[in-house]
Amino acid sequence: MKRWEIGDGQMRGDRKLRRLHDAKVSEGLQREQVHFPTDSKLRTNGNMYKSETSSFGNAILQLLTRRPPVELESEVRRAMLSGELTSILDPLAGGWPMFVAMRLAELAL
């Protein structure tokens, strides 16, 4: 057994991460804020399974906009359709070239 293994293929950090996650949830932090859910998952109270790809897309949108995940997909989609994507981009993230921001938003959606 390696130094970091505790048996059954688990790593020592796995238990610590689980405890940290449980502590955050018990402090009142909603699971949706921890796992980057999609709008449809939030609307169905988490009963619908969404793929990791959708969660990754939501994380990209959060990085672009620095906004919470609730209704983020529809907000970005509206901004793109109206040509106002720059108005919701995070100004603290640096100057996004418009073609890069558009491409990332398209990829995320």
N, C-alpha and C positions, 0 to 999 in steps of 0.2 A: 504494500500500500504506500502510495506517495504521501509526502508531507501534507498536502492540502486535501487529501481524500479522507472522508470519514466513513466510507463503506457504501455499498450499493451504488457506486458511481457519483454520489453527491460530493460536492466540494464544501469546505468550511464556510465559504462566503455565501453559499446558497441559504443556509439557515439564518445568517445575519441579515441578508437582504429580505428574507421572508418576515423576520421580526420587525425590520424597519417598515416594510409595507403594512404589516398589521398595525403597527403603532400609528402610522399616518391615517389609516382608515379609522382607527378608534378615536383619533383626535377630531374626527368630523370631516376629514377630507374625503370627498366622494371618490369612488372607484373610477368614475369616468375621467376625473382629472389626472389620475395616475396612468391610465392605459390608453389615452388618446382615442376615444371612441369616435365613430362617425355620427352625423346628425340622425340618421335612421335608427341607429342603435339607441341614442338618447331618447328618441320619440317612443320607442317600444320598451322603455325601461330596462334595457339590457337583455331582453329575452331572445333577441335575434343574434345569432353568431355572425360576426364579421371577420373577414380575413385579416391577416397581418398586413397585407398590401393596403387595405383601406386605412388601417391605423397609421401606417407609414405615410400615406398621403396626407392624413390629418396633421401629423407631426410637421411635415413640410409647410403646410399652410400656417401652422402656429409659428414656425421660424420666420416665415415671410412677414407675418402681420403682428406678431406678439400679442395675440388675442386669445381668450379662452376658447375651448373647443365647441362650446354650445352654439349651434347655428352658424358655425364658421364656414362650412362648405357653401351654404346658400348665400351667405354674405359675400364671399369671394366670387361666386358665380354671378351675382347681381352686379358687382363692381366691374367684372370683366365684360359683361354684356353692355353696360352703359359707358365703357371706355374710361372708367375712373379707378383703375386698379392702383395707381400711384397714391390715391387718397387713403388707402387702407394699409399700405406697406409700412413696416416698422422703420421710422427714421433713424433709430439708434443702431440699426443693423448695417449702416453705411449706405452709400449710393448704389442702389440696384440698377444696372442697365435694364431698360424696359423690356428688351427682348428676352433677357434672362429671367426676369420676374414673371413675364407672361408664360414662358415655357415651363418654369417650375410650377406655376399655378395650374396650367393645363395638365401636367404630369400628375399632380396631386389629386386633381378632380377626377 
